Amino acid sequence: MGRFLPWGCLLLVLCVVHSMLPSSSGCFMEERAALMDISSWFMSAHSEVPTSWGHGDDCCSWKKITCDNITRRILRLDLSYLYQEIPTRNSDGSMSIKFTEVACWNLNLTIFSSFRELQLLDFSANFACLQNFDGLQGLSKLKYLNLSDNSFIGNIPESLSNLVSLEAINLKENNMSGALQNIGLENLQNLRELHLGSNRLNGSLPASLFALPCLEYLDLSENLFEGHIPINSSWNCSSLLQTIRLSGNKLSGKFDFFWLRNCAELKQIDLSRNTDLVVLAKMHGWAPKFKLRTLMLSSCNLDKSMITEPHFLRTQHHLQFLDLSNNNLPGSMPNFLFTNEAALVYLDLSNNFLVGSLYPIWQNQTNLQLVNVSLNHIEGQLPANISSMFPELWILDVSHNNISGVVPSSLCNIGSIGLMDLSNNKFTGEVPSCLFTDCSALNVLKLSNNNLGGVILNGVSNLSVAAEIYLDNNKFEGALPRNLSGNVQIMDLHDNHMSGALDISLWNLTSLAALSLARNSLTGDIHPEICELTSLQMLDLSDNYFLGLIPHCSSTLPLRFLNISGNSLSGSPNAFFNSSFITALDLSRNQFAGNLDWIRYLSEISLLLLGRNKFEGQISSNLCRLQYLSIIDISHNKLSGYVPRCIGGIPFVEAYTFYWPSINHNSFGGNFGVFDDMGFLYNSDYELQGFTFTTKGNPYTYGQNFFMSMSGIDLSANMLSGEIPMEMGNLSHIKSLNLSNNFFTGSIPATFANLSEIESLDLSENRLSGSVPWQLTRLSSLEVFSVAYNNLSGCLPASGQFSTFDMDSYKGNNNLRSCTSSSGPMAPNGVARSVADDSDPILYVVGAISFVLAFWATVAFVFCHAFGRRVVLKL
C-alpha cells in the first residue's frame, strides 16, 4: 500500500497547483474565491455589490478589477465607495434606503492576502472596521494602498513599514491613534505620498519622515501631533517634495521659510491652526526657489511683518490659494496681491487688524472666486465697478468692518456669486432691487446690522435668492408684499421699522423653514394662511403689536421653535403647532388664558416660557411628563393650588443635552467643494434670537450659548399655596429657582441643600415659617438669595456664601436675628434691632447651670480634698 502513497501526494500537489492556476476562463480560482469572500462581506453589511460579480469564472472581466493580460493575476482592486445600502420595499410598494445605525462593519484584512501580485488596493469609504493589518504582509508588490474613510481599530500598525514597495499610502479619516516614532518609516524608501490626515495620531513628528528621498506629498493634518517640526536651516529637502500639510495639530517651536529655500518643487504649504507655532517669513538675502500655489497660515503665531514688510509674498507670483486669517496682522490691505500676474483664486485675510480699503485695484482679477476680508478695520466704500474687478466671484465676505456708502448695483452683474456677506458695516441707502430678483446663483445674502433703509425688500415680490436672506437690524420700513414668492428657506427681518398688517394670503414660499419678524411694529391678526407654510420650523413674531386669536390650523405646523412673546394674542396655542415636534416655546407677555392641561403633550419641550399671561387653575402632575425640560417660566399668572411633588423627578439637565433648534441645509449644493480642503466652512446652521429668562433678579436675553449652560424654574407671582415639596431638593442641576410672591407655608425644605448648582434662590414674599436651614450653607454656587417678607425666625446662617448676603435678603422677617453679634430681630426695614444681652432665655439656663456646678465643685474641694481642708483650717 505504501507504493500508492507518493501518487496520492502527487495528486494533492496537483490539486493545489491547479487551484493556483488560471481557470479555463482565465481567472485564478483562489483570487476568484477571495473576491467572493469580499462580496459576502458587503452583503453581510447590507450593501449592494457590482452586478457583474459572480457571473462567469473570469473575475478579470468583473467591474472594479484589473488583471495582467498575460498572467491573469489581479493587479488592481479599486473598491472605493463600493458600499451602498440595499433599498428596502415599504408597505406601500415604494423603495427607500434605511440607513443602518452600525458605525462600521468588521473586516479582517487577511481577506486580501490571496492577491499576491496586487499593485493597487483601494478600499476607501466603505464603513469598514479594519482589523489585522498584518494580513497585507504577503503583498510584496503593493505600490498604492488606500484604506481611507474607514475605521481602524487601535494604533497605527508597525507592520506598515514592512511593505517596502509602497509608493502611496492613504489612511486618512480612519480614527487611528498612536505615535509615528516607532513605525520605521525610514524603511519606505520608495514612498512618494503619505496621507494620514484627520486621525488621532499623537506624539512628536519623526525626523526620518522628512528624510525620505522620494517624498512628494505629506499630509499629517488634523491630528494631535505636538512639539517642533524636525527640520532646520541645514535640512536636505527632497528634490521632489511638493506638498506639506501639517494643519490642525498642536505643533510649537519655530518654523522658518528660509529652511525651505532649496525645495524647488514645493507647491503647497498648510500650517494652519497650530496656534503655538511661530512662523517666520523674513528675507535674509535669499530668494526662494519654489513657486507656491497654496499658502495656508491661518491661526498660527505668524510673523507680524508678513504684510507690513511683504518681501516674501512679493516673490510668490503664482499663488492661487492664500489664507492668512486669524493672525492679528497689522498693515494696510495688500492690494499689491492684485497684479496682472496674479492667479489668485482664494484669498482669506479675515480676523486681522488690516486698514485701508478695497480700492484702488488696478488689475481685474478674472480668476478670483473667494474674497474674505471680514473682521478687520477696512474703511471706504465698495468700488462701484466691483463686478469688473471680480467678475467670477463665488463668495464675497466683507462683514464686520467699517465700510460705508451705498451697496453698489454692479454686484448684480457677478453672475456666479453664491454668498454675499456685507453685514456689520455702515452701509446706507436702499438695497438695489436686483439683488433680490436678478442673482440666480445667489444662495445667501447677508446685509444685517447696517443703516440700510427704504421699503422692505425694495417692494419686490418674486425673490431669486435661493436659500437665505438676512436684513435684520436695519431701518427698513413698510409691510411685506402680500404675494411674496420664491424658494427662500430663511428670511430674517427682525429689528427693523416695518409696520402695518402681516398679509400673507398670497405667499408662495413653500420652502420657507425659518422666519423672524421680531421687534418691528407689525399690527393686526396673524393671518390664517400662515398655516400653509408647511415647511416652517422656526417662527419668531415677538415684540410686535399682533392681537386677536392665534390661528387654528387644520394641519398643525411642524414648528420646533416658536416665539410670539410681547404681543396681545390669545386662543389655544396647541391648535397652531404640532405638540410632538416643538422644543422651544415662548408665549410670554400675551393674553392667553385657561388651564395648562395642553402642556402634557409637549413631549420634546426643552424651553417653556408662559409668564405674564392669564393662565389659571392648578399645576397638574402631567407637568412631570416633560422629561426634557431645562427651563420653565410660568410666572405672573393666576395659578393656584399645590406644586406637584413629582416635579423633583424632572432631570432638568442643561439644554446642551438636546439640539438647540436650528435649520441645517446645504445652501451651495456642492458648488464650493473645491474650497473644503482650503479651510473655508460656511456655517449653515441658522439660529433665531434667544429667549428672555429672569434670574438673579434681572431679565437676561441670550441665545444658544446661554441655554447650553442654563436651567431653571420660575413659578413666581401666582397664587400657589401649601408647603414647598421637599422633593424639589432633588433638582441638583437647576441654576435658578424662583418661588416668590405666592402663598407657600411651612418651612424651607432642608433638602434644598442638595441644589448643588443653584446660583439664584428666591423664596421671598410668601408665608414661610421656621428657621433658615443651616444645611443651605453648603450651597457654594449660590450668588443671589432672598427670603424677605416671610414669617421666619431663629438665627441667620453666617458661613459659606451666606456670609456675603446683606440684610435685604432677610428683611420683613421680624423674628430673624444674627447670632454672631449683639444684633436682634429683623426690623421691617431689614436692619437688626438691638436687644439686651439677657433677653434670651437660653442665657438664664446656661448661667444657672454654671452657678450650680461651680458651687458644688467648691464644696467638694473644701471637704474632700486634703489641701482644701488645710486651707480652711488656716482660715
Stockholm file with secondary structure:
# STOCKHOLM 1.0

chainA/1-875         MGRFLPWGCLLLVLCVVHSMLPSSSGCFMEERAALMDISSWFMSAHSEVPTSWGHGDDCCSWKKITCDNITRRILRLDLSYLYQEIPTRNSDGSMSIKFTEVACWNLNLTIFSSFRELQLLDFSANFACLQNFDGLQGLSKLKYLNLSDNSFIGNIPESLSNLVSLEAINLKENNMSGALQNIGLENLQNLRELHLGSNRLNGSLPASLFALPCLEYLDLSENLFEGHIPINSSWNCSSLLQTIRLSGNKLSGKFDFFWLRNCAELKQIDLSRNTDLVVLAKMHGWAPKFKLRTLMLSSCNLDKSMITEPHFLRTQHHLQFLDLSNNNLPGSMPNFLFTNEAALVYLDLSNNFLVGSLYPIWQNQTNLQLVNVSLNHIEGQLPANISSMFPELWILDVSHNNISGVVPSSLCNIGSIGLMDLSNNKFTGEVPSCLFTDCSALNVLKLSNNNLGGVILNGVSNLSVAAEIYLDNNKFEGALPRNLSGNVQIMDLHDNHMSGALDISLWNLTSLAALSLARNSLTGDIHPEICELTSLQMLDLSDNYFLGLIPHCSSTLPLRFLNISGNSLSGSPNAFFNSSFITALDLSRNQFAGNLDWIRYLSEISLLLLGRNKFEGQISSNLCRLQYLSIIDISHNKLSGYVPRCIGGIPFVEAYTFYWPSINHNSFGGNFGVFDDMGFLYNSDYELQGFTFTTKGNPYTYGQNFFMSMSGIDLSANMLSGEIPMEMGNLSHIKSLNLSNNFFTGSIPATFANLSEIESLDLSENRLSGSVPWQLTRLSSLEVFSVAYNNLSGCLPASGQFSTFDMDSYKGNNNLRSCTSSSGPMAPNGVARSVADDSDPILYVVGAISFVLAFWATVAFVFCHAFGRRVVLKL
#=GR chainA/1-875 SS CGGGHHHHHHHHHHHHHHHHSBCTTSCBHHHHHHHHHHHHHHHHTTBCCCTTTTSSSCGGGSTTEEECTTTCCEEEEECTTCCCBCCEECTTSCEECCCCCCSCEEEEGGGGTTCTTCCEEECCSSCEEEECGGGGTTCTTCCEEECCSSEECSBCCGGGGGCTTCSEEECCSSCCEEESTTSCGGGCTTCCEEECCSSEEEECCCGGGGGCTTCCEEECCSSEEEECCSCCTTCCCCTTCCEEECCSSEEEEEEEGGGGTTCTTCCEEECCSEEEEEEECCCSSCCCSCCCSEEECTTEEECTHHHHSCHHHHTCTTCSEEECCSSCCEEECCGGGSCTTCCCSEEECCSSEEESCSCCCCSCCSSCCEEECCSSCCCSBCCTTHHHHSTTCSEEECCSSCCEECCCGGGGGCTTCCEEECCSSEEEECCCTHHHHTCTTCCEEECCSSEEEEEGGGGCCBCCCCSEEECCSSEEEECCCTTCBSCCSEEECCSSEEEEECCCTTCBCTTCCEEECCSSEEEECCCGGGGGCTTCCEEECCSSEEEEECCCCSSCBCCSEEECCSSEEESCGGGTBCTTTCSEEECCSSCCEECSGGGGGCTTCSEEECCSSEEEEECCGGGGGCTTCSEEECCSSEEEECCCGGGGGCCCCCGGGSCCCCBCCCTTTTTTGGGGGGTCCCCCCBCCCCEEEEETTEEEEECHHHHTSCCEEECCSSEEEEECCGGGGGCTTCSEEECCSSEEESCCCGGGGGCTTCCEEECCSSCCEECCCGGGGGCTTCCEEECCSSEEEEECCCSGGGGGCCGGGTTTCTEEECSSSSEEEECTTSCEEECCGGGSHHHHHHHHHHHHHHHHHHHHHHHHSHHHHHHHHHC
#=GC SS_cons         CGGGHHHHHHHHHHHHHHHHSBCTTSCBHHHHHHHHHHHHHHHHTTBCCCTTTTSSSCGGGSTTEEECTTTCCEEEEECTTCCCBCCEECTTSCEECCCCCCSCEEEEGGGGTTCTTCCEEECCSSCEEEECGGGGTTCTTCCEEECCSSEECSBCCGGGGGCTTCSEEECCSSCCEEESTTSCGGGCTTCCEEECCSSEEEECCCGGGGGCTTCCEEECCSSEEEECCSCCTTCCCCTTCCEEECCSSEEEEEEEGGGGTTCTTCCEEECCSEEEEEEECCCSSCCCSCCCSEEECTTEEECTHHHHSCHHHHTCTTCSEEECCSSCCEEECCGGGSCTTCCCSEEECCSSEEESCSCCCCSCCSSCCEEECCSSCCCSBCCTTHHHHSTTCSEEECCSSCCEECCCGGGGGCTTCCEEECCSSEEEECCCTHHHHTCTTCCEEECCSSEEEEEGGGGCCBCCCCSEEECCSSEEEECCCTTCBSCCSEEECCSSEEEEECCCTTCBCTTCCEEECCSSEEEECCCGGGGGCTTCCEEECCSSEEEEECCCCSSCBCCSEEECCSSEEESCGGGTBCTTTCSEEECCSSCCEECSGGGGGCTTCSEEECCSSEEEEECCGGGGGCTTCSEEECCSSEEEECCCGGGGGCCCCCGGGSCCCCBCCCTTTTTTGGGGGGTCCCCCCBCCCCEEEEETTEEEEECHHHHTSCCEEECCSSEEEEECCGGGGGCTTCSEEECCSSEEESCCCGGGGGCTTCCEEECCSSCCEECCCGGGGGCTTCCEEECCSSEEEEECCCSGGGGGCCGGGTTTCTEEECSSSSEEEECTTSCEEECCGGGSHHHHHHHHHHHHHHHHHHHHHHHHSHHHHHHHHHC
//
